[in-house]
Amino acid sequence: MKKSFILVLCCMVAPIFVFGFDNKPIILDIELSDKVSKEEQWVYWFHLYDNEYRILDSCKIIKGQKKIQLEGIINDQSLYLNWLSFTKKGPLKTVFYVSPGEHVVAYIDSVTPYFLPTEGSPTNDIYCKDQNKELKKRRRELSNLVFETIGEEKKRYKDSLDFLIHYLDYIVPLEKLKNCKNPAYYLSKVDILKCSQSQKDSLIKEMKEQFPKVKQIQMYPEKHLSPPASKESKDMERRFENILAARISNNNKTKEKNLKKVELEANAPPSINDIFPNIELKDVKNKEAILYNIPTPYILIDFWAAWCAPCRKEIPYLKKALEANKDSLTIYAISLDNAKQAWKNAILTDKSEMFTHVYGGNMTTPEGKEICTRFGITAIPANFLLDKDRKIIATNLRGEELMRKMEELIEK
């Protein structure tokens, strides 16, 4: 590890001069999952200083190696922003914040989040540890209640929501800023804090007094251009572009292998426990009948046609089940008739106007073929029973089976 650290520093004279050795080094211990360590690769530690990313340290990971250690020195004039990049397995970019002298432990796997959780860094904890999960959950609940209610009840929920928003967006960040030692966090919160301009001006003044050496803070809120890129930063940029190109190349090979599989899965007809996709077909009055707009907890999707004798024999059973479950069940009947007039005549003859009737198209036309292929219809009658989440809970119910199934569901 020391060799890799010395090698990087020797190749980058400017960062040594900028960072100096008067600050305590940061030790970064990284534990790797089996997937990340299953092949040889490199990991790079980048650090943002003066609007440029520099490589602090790097390490070659040997196949099967589960632990590595990186070491770097950052200047207290920086925003403490860092990120790790792995050339093959592991995240291409995962961000974290550390301060001089910290000894940090991190775990890396194939699904590591964008903000890297760590142990041993109070600087990073403020980003990764959410202390207000329950309050944010309550905020979502109140938002839904405001949307769903009316009158005095709506006003009561709205007042509670407004107070909670004020608390989360102003009081909580303000409390954290009082003892904040992280310039990056202070800067990000000042930028979005919901308060008056006079309050914001006061916070900006405090921020500049607290972090007198940090250029980005002293320049705030003035916009300024980044300094000309140094040779070292250009080398780093090219190196990262090479990492990205290699990652894309490796990913493309996997994508090509899985492309057919993905296409097949995407086009596979729905089956038990699948969510039935939304349908928008025209009804007998040529108006859109949207499946997901139906309010009843259960829907029977029924594929039929006027010329299909077995389909017509099932209609009395469907009517009986619907009559017994008026508030719980809807029959969404999709016609595959050759002609719309035959479809409409059959509805009148069978007296099935209580169904939600829609036209799916002739089974021999592109429109009808698409419907049949999409839902795996090779013969009719065919049906799917959906629950309140529009998940398929039964298929091809015949005769009294729908009635018995509904009795079972309602009893629950």
C-alpha positions as CSV (number, residue, x, y, z in Angstrom):
1,M,0.0,0.0,0.0
2,K,2.8,2.4,0.9
3,K,4.3,1.8,-2.5
4,S,1.1,2.7,-4.3
5,F,0.7,5.8,-2.2
6,I,4.3,6.9,-2.8
7,L,4.0,6.2,-6.5
8,V,0.9,8.4,-6.8
9,L,2.5,11.2,-4.9
10,C,5.7,11.1,-6.9
11,C,3.6,11.3,-10.1
12,M,1.7,14.3,-8.7
13,V,4.2,16.9,-7.4
14,A,1.6,19.7,-7.4
15,P,-0.8,18.0,-4.9
16,I,2.1,17.5,-2.4
17,F,2.8,21.2,-2.5
18,V,-0.9,22.1,-2.2
19,F,-1.8,19.7,0.6
20,G,1.4,19.7,2.5
21,F,2.2,17.5,5.4
22,D,1.1,19.7,8.3
23,N,-2.4,18.1,8.4
24,K,-3.0,14.7,9.9
25,P,-3.4,11.8,7.3
26,I,-6.7,10.1,6.8
27,I,-6.7,6.3,6.9
28,L,-9.4,4.6,4.9
29,D,-9.9,0.9,5.5
30,I,-12.1,-0.7,2.9
31,E,-13.8,-4.1,3.3
32,L,-14.8,-5.7,0.0
33,S,-17.7,-8.1,-0.8
34,D,-17.1,-11.4,-2.6
35,K,-18.4,-9.9,-5.9
36,V,-16.1,-6.9,-5.7
37,S,-13.0,-9.0,-4.9
38,K,-13.6,-11.8,-7.4
39,E,-11.3,-10.3,-10.0
40,E,-8.2,-8.2,-10.1
41,Q,-8.7,-4.5,-10.5
42,W,-7.7,-1.0,-9.3
43,V,-9.4,1.4,-6.9
44,Y,-8.8,5.2,-7.0
45,W,-9.5,7.8,-4.2
46,F,-10.3,11.2,-5.7
47,H,-10.5,14.4,-3.7
48,L,-12.0,17.8,-4.6
49,Y,-9.8,20.7,-4.0
50,D,-10.2,24.2,-5.5
51,N,-12.8,22.9,-8.0
52,E,-10.4,20.2,-9.3
53,Y,-10.4,16.5,-8.5
54,R,-7.0,15.0,-7.5
55,I,-6.0,11.4,-6.9
56,L,-5.1,11.1,-3.2
57,D,-4.2,7.4,-3.3
58,S,-4.8,4.2,-5.4
59,C,-4.5,0.5,-4.8
60,K,-4.4,-2.7,-7.0
61,I,-6.8,-5.2,-5.6
62,I,-5.6,-8.8,-5.9
63,K,-8.3,-11.4,-6.8
64,G,-9.9,-12.7,-3.6
65,Q,-8.5,-9.8,-1.5
66,K,-11.1,-8.7,1.1
67,K,-9.4,-5.7,2.8
68,I,-7.4,-2.8,1.5
69,Q,-6.1,0.4,3.1
70,L,-5.8,3.8,1.5
71,E,-4.1,6.8,3.0
72,G,-4.3,10.5,2.1
73,I,-3.8,14.0,3.3
74,I,-6.3,16.8,2.6
75,N,-6.0,20.5,3.3
76,D,-8.4,22.2,5.7
77,Q,-9.1,24.7,3.0
78,S,-11.1,22.1,1.0
79,L,-14.7,21.1,1.2
80,Y,-13.8,17.5,2.4
81,L,-15.5,16.0,-0.7
82,N,-14.1,12.7,-1.9
83,W,-15.1,9.7,-4.0
84,L,-13.9,6.2,-4.8
85,S,-13.9,4.6,-8.2
86,F,-13.4,0.9,-9.0
87,T,-12.2,-0.1,-12.5
88,K,-14.2,-3.3,-12.8
89,K,-16.5,-4.5,-10.0
90,G,-17.9,-2.2,-7.4
91,P,-19.2,1.4,-7.8
92,L,-17.9,3.6,-10.5
93,K,-18.5,6.6,-8.2
94,T,-19.4,6.7,-4.6
95,V,-19.1,9.9,-2.6
96,F,-18.1,10.5,1.0
97,Y,-16.8,13.3,3.3
98,V,-13.8,13.0,5.6
99,S,-11.8,15.3,7.8
100,P,-8.0,15.4,8.6
101,G,-7.0,12.8,11.1
102,E,-10.0,10.5,10.8
103,H,-9.6,6.7,10.6
104,V,-12.6,5.6,8.5
105,V,-14.0,2.1,7.7
106,A,-16.2,1.5,4.7
107,Y,-17.8,-1.6,3.2
108,I,-18.1,-1.9,-0.6
109,D,-20.4,-4.3,-2.5
110,S,-22.1,-4.3,-5.9
111,V,-25.0,-2.2,-4.6
112,T,-23.2,0.4,-2.6
113,P,-25.2,3.7,-2.5
114,Y,-24.1,6.9,-4.0
115,F,-23.3,8.4,-0.6
116,L,-21.0,5.9,1.0
117,P,-21.9,4.9,4.6
118,T,-18.8,4.8,6.8
119,E,-17.8,4.2,10.4
120,G,-15.4,6.6,12.2
121,S,-16.2,9.8,10.4
122,P,-18.6,12.3,12.1
123,T,-18.1,14.4,9.0
124,N,-19.6,11.7,6.8
125,D,-22.3,10.7,9.3
126,I,-24.2,13.9,8.8
127,Y,-24.8,12.9,5.1
128,C,-25.5,9.2,5.5
129,K,-27.4,8.9,8.8
130,D,-30.9,10.1,8.5
131,Q,-32.2,10.9,12.0
132,N,-35.6,12.1,10.8
133,K,-37.0,9.0,9.0
134,E,-40.2,8.8,11.1
135,L,-40.9,12.5,10.6
136,K,-40.3,12.3,6.9
137,K,-42.7,9.3,6.8
138,R,-45.3,11.3,8.7
139,R,-44.8,14.1,6.2
140,R,-45.7,11.8,3.3
141,E,-48.7,10.5,5.2
142,L,-50.0,14.0,5.9
143,S,-49.5,14.9,2.2
144,N,-51.7,12.0,1.2
145,L,-54.3,13.0,3.7
146,V,-54.4,16.6,2.5
147,F,-54.9,15.2,-1.0
148,E,-57.7,12.7,0.0
149,T,-59.8,14.8,2.4
150,I,-62.0,17.9,2.1
151,G,-63.4,20.7,4.3
152,E,-62.3,21.3,7.9
153,E,-60.5,18.0,8.0
154,K,-58.4,18.9,5.0
155,K,-57.5,22.3,6.6
156,R,-56.4,20.5,9.9
157,Y,-54.1,18.2,8.0
158,K,-52.8,21.1,5.9
159,D,-51.9,23.1,9.0
160,S,-50.1,20.1,10.5
161,L,-48.2,19.5,7.2
162,D,-47.1,23.1,7.0
163,F,-45.7,23.0,10.5
164,L,-43.9,19.7,9.9
165,I,-42.4,21.1,6.6
166,H,-41.2,24.2,8.4
167,Y,-39.6,22.0,11.1
168,L,-37.9,19.7,8.8
169,D,-36.7,22.3,6.2
170,Y,-35.7,25.0,8.6
171,I,-35.6,24.2,12.3
172,V,-33.7,20.8,12.0
173,P,-31.0,22.1,9.5
174,L,-30.6,25.2,11.6
175,E,-29.9,23.1,14.7
176,K,-27.4,21.0,12.9
177,L,-25.6,24.1,11.5
178,K,-25.0,25.4,15.1
179,N,-22.3,22.8,15.7
180,C,-21.4,22.1,12.1
181,K,-17.7,21.4,11.4
182,N,-18.2,20.3,7.9
183,P,-17.9,23.2,5.3
184,A,-19.6,21.1,2.6
185,Y,-22.7,20.4,4.7
186,Y,-22.9,24.1,5.8
187,L,-22.6,25.3,2.2
188,S,-25.3,22.9,0.9
189,K,-27.8,23.7,3.6
190,V,-27.4,27.5,3.4
191,D,-28.0,27.2,-0.3
192,I,-31.4,25.6,0.0
193,L,-32.6,26.6,3.6
194,K,-36.1,27.9,3.5
195,C,-35.9,31.2,5.5
196,S,-36.0,35.0,5.0
197,Q,-33.2,36.8,3.2
198,S,-32.1,38.5,6.4
199,Q,-31.8,35.1,8.1
200,K,-29.9,33.7,5.2
201,D,-27.5,36.7,5.1
202,S,-26.8,36.1,8.8
203,L,-26.0,32.4,8.2
204,I,-23.8,33.3,5.3
205,K,-21.8,35.7,7.5
206,E,-21.4,33.0,10.2
207,M,-20.4,30.5,7.6
208,K,-17.6,32.7,6.3
209,E,-16.4,33.5,9.8
210,Q,-16.3,29.8,10.7
211,F,-14.5,28.6,7.5
212,P,-12.1,31.5,6.6
213,K,-9.7,29.3,4.6
214,V,-12.3,27.6,2.3
215,K,-12.2,29.4,-1.0
216,Q,-15.7,28.2,-2.2
217,I,-17.3,29.5,1.0
218,Q,-15.4,32.9,0.9
219,M,-16.5,33.4,-2.7
220,Y,-20.2,32.5,-1.9
221,P,-22.6,33.5,-3.4
222,E,-20.5,35.0,-6.3
223,K,-20.0,32.8,-9.3
224,H,-16.4,32.2,-10.2
225,L,-14.6,30.2,-12.9
226,S,-12.5,27.2,-12.1
227,P,-8.7,27.8,-12.4
228,P,-6.9,26.5,-15.5
229,A,-6.6,22.7,-15.2
230,S,-3.1,21.6,-14.1
231,K,-1.2,18.8,-15.9
232,E,-2.0,16.5,-13.0
233,S,-5.7,17.2,-13.1
234,K,-5.7,16.6,-16.9
235,D,-3.9,13.3,-16.3
236,M,-6.4,12.3,-13.7
237,E,-9.3,13.2,-16.1
238,R,-7.9,11.0,-18.8
239,R,-7.3,8.2,-16.4
240,F,-10.9,8.4,-15.2
241,E,-12.2,8.5,-18.8
242,N,-10.2,5.3,-19.4
243,I,-11.8,3.7,-16.4
244,L,-15.2,4.7,-17.6
245,A,-14.5,3.4,-21.1
246,A,-13.4,0.0,-19.7
247,R,-16.4,-0.2,-17.5
248,I,-18.8,0.5,-20.4
249,S,-17.0,-2.1,-22.6
250,N,-17.3,-4.8,-19.9
251,N,-20.9,-3.9,-19.3
252,N,-21.8,-4.0,-23.0
253,K,-20.6,-7.6,-23.2
254,T,-22.9,-8.6,-20.4
255,K,-25.8,-6.5,-21.8
256,E,-25.5,-8.3,-25.2
257,K,-25.6,-11.7,-23.6
258,N,-28.7,-10.8,-21.6
259,L,-30.5,-8.8,-24.3
260,K,-32.7,-11.6,-25.6
261,K,-33.5,-12.8,-22.1
262,V,-34.6,-9.3,-21.1
263,E,-36.7,-8.9,-24.2
264,L,-38.4,-12.2,-23.5
265,E,-39.1,-11.3,-19.9
266,A,-40.5,-7.9,-20.9
267,N,-42.8,-9.5,-23.5
268,A,-43.8,-12.5,-21.4
269,P,-47.6,-12.8,-20.8
270,P,-48.8,-12.1,-17.3
271,S,-49.3,-15.0,-14.9
272,I,-50.3,-15.7,-11.3
273,N,-48.9,-13.0,-8.8
274,D,-47.9,-10.7,-11.7
275,I,-49.3,-7.1,-11.8
276,F,-51.7,-6.9,-14.7
277,P,-50.7,-4.0,-17.0
278,N,-53.1,-1.1,-17.5
279,I,-55.4,-1.2,-20.5
280,E,-57.1,1.6,-22.3
281,L,-59.6,0.4,-24.8
282,K,-62.8,1.9,-26.4
283,D,-66.2,1.0,-25.0
284,V,-69.5,0.6,-26.9
285,K,-69.8,4.4,-27.0
286,N,-66.3,4.8,-28.4
287,K,-65.0,6.3,-25.1
288,E,-61.8,5.2,-23.3
289,A,-62.4,2.7,-20.6
290,I,-59.2,2.7,-18.5
291,L,-58.6,-0.5,-16.4
292,Y,-56.8,1.3,-13.6
293,N,-59.6,3.8,-13.1
294,I,-62.0,1.1,-12.0
295,P,-62.6,1.5,-8.3
296,T,-63.8,-2.0,-7.2
297,P,-61.2,-4.1,-5.3
298,Y,-61.6,-7.0,-7.7
299,I,-61.7,-7.1,-11.5
300,L,-62.3,-10.0,-13.9
301,I,-60.6,-9.5,-17.2
302,D,-62.6,-11.6,-19.6
303,F,-61.6,-12.3,-23.3
304,W,-64.6,-13.4,-25.4
305,A,-66.3,-13.0,-28.8
306,A,-69.9,-13.1,-30.1
307,W,-69.0,-16.1,-32.4
308,C,-67.5,-18.1,-29.4
309,A,-70.3,-20.4,-28.1
310,P,-68.3,-21.5,-24.9
311,C,-67.8,-17.8,-24.2
312,R,-71.5,-17.0,-24.4
313,K,-72.3,-20.0,-22.1
314,E,-70.1,-18.4,-19.4
315,I,-72.0,-15.1,-19.4
316,P,-74.9,-16.2,-17.0
317,Y,-72.3,-17.4,-14.5
318,L,-70.4,-14.0,-14.8
319,K,-73.7,-12.1,-14.3
320,K,-74.6,-14.2,-11.2
321,A,-71.2,-13.5,-9.6
322,L,-71.4,-9.8,-10.5
323,E,-74.9,-9.5,-9.0
324,A,-73.7,-11.1,-5.7
325,N,-70.7,-8.8,-5.5
326,K,-71.9,-5.5,-7.0
327,D,-69.6,-3.3,-4.8
328,S,-66.6,-5.6,-5.0
329,L,-66.4,-6.9,-8.6
330,T,-66.2,-5.5,-12.1
331,I,-66.2,-7.5,-15.3
332,Y,-63.9,-5.9,-17.8
333,A,-65.0,-7.8,-21.0
334,I,-62.6,-7.6,-23.9
335,S,-64.2,-8.5,-27.3
336,L,-62.1,-10.2,-30.0
337,D,-65.0,-10.1,-32.5
338,N,-64.5,-9.8,-36.3
339,A,-67.0,-6.9,-36.4
340,K,-68.1,-4.4,-33.9
341,Q,-71.8,-4.7,-34.7
342,A,-71.8,-8.4,-33.9
343,W,-70.2,-7.5,-30.6
344,K,-72.8,-4.9,-29.7
345,N,-75.7,-7.2,-30.8
346,A,-74.4,-10.0,-28.6
347,I,-74.3,-7.6,-25.6
348,L,-78.0,-6.8,-26.1
349,T,-79.0,-10.4,-26.7
350,D,-77.2,-11.6,-23.6
351,K,-78.4,-8.6,-21.5
352,S,-74.8,-8.1,-20.2
353,E,-74.8,-4.3,-20.3
354,M,-73.7,-4.3,-16.6
355,F,-70.2,-5.4,-17.8
356,T,-67.6,-2.9,-18.8
357,H,-67.4,-3.9,-22.4
358,V,-64.4,-2.9,-24.6
359,Y,-63.3,-3.8,-28.1
360,G,-59.9,-5.5,-28.5
361,G,-59.9,-6.0,-32.2
362,N,-60.2,-8.9,-34.6
363,M,-57.8,-11.8,-33.7
364,T,-56.5,-11.8,-37.3
365,T,-55.7,-8.1,-37.5
366,P,-52.5,-6.4,-36.1
367,E,-54.5,-4.8,-33.3
368,G,-56.1,-8.1,-32.2
369,K,-52.9,-10.1,-32.6
370,E,-51.0,-7.6,-30.4
371,I,-53.6,-7.9,-27.6
372,C,-53.5,-11.7,-27.8
373,T,-49.7,-11.9,-27.8
374,R,-49.4,-9.4,-25.0
375,F,-51.7,-11.4,-22.7
376,G,-50.9,-14.9,-24.0
377,I,-54.4,-15.6,-25.4
378,T,-54.3,-18.6,-27.6
379,A,-58.0,-19.6,-27.1
380,I,-61.2,-18.1,-25.7
381,P,-62.9,-17.9,-23.3
382,A,-59.9,-16.8,-21.1
383,N,-59.9,-14.7,-18.0
384,F,-57.8,-13.1,-15.2
385,L,-59.0,-12.2,-11.7
386,L,-57.2,-9.2,-10.3
387,D,-57.1,-8.0,-6.6
388,K,-57.0,-4.4,-5.3
389,D,-53.3,-4.1,-6.3
390,R,-54.2,-5.4,-9.8
391,K,-52.2,-8.5,-9.1
392,I,-53.4,-11.7,-10.8
393,I,-54.8,-14.1,-8.2
394,A,-56.7,-16.6,-10.4
395,T,-57.0,-17.4,-14.1
396,N,-59.5,-19.2,-16.4
397,L,-62.4,-19.5,-13.9
398,R,-65.3,-21.4,-15.3
399,G,-68.9,-21.9,-14.3
400,E,-69.4,-21.5,-10.6
401,E,-65.7,-21.1,-9.9
402,L,-65.8,-17.3,-10.0
403,M,-68.7,-17.2,-7.5
404,R,-66.8,-19.6,-5.1
405,K,-63.6,-17.6,-5.5
406,M,-65.4,-14.3,-4.7
407,E,-67.1,-15.9,-1.6
408,E,-63.6,-17.0,-0.4
409,L,-62.1,-13.6,-0.9
410,I,-65.0,-11.7,0.7
411,E,-65.0,-14.0,3.8
412,K,-61.3,-13.1,4.3
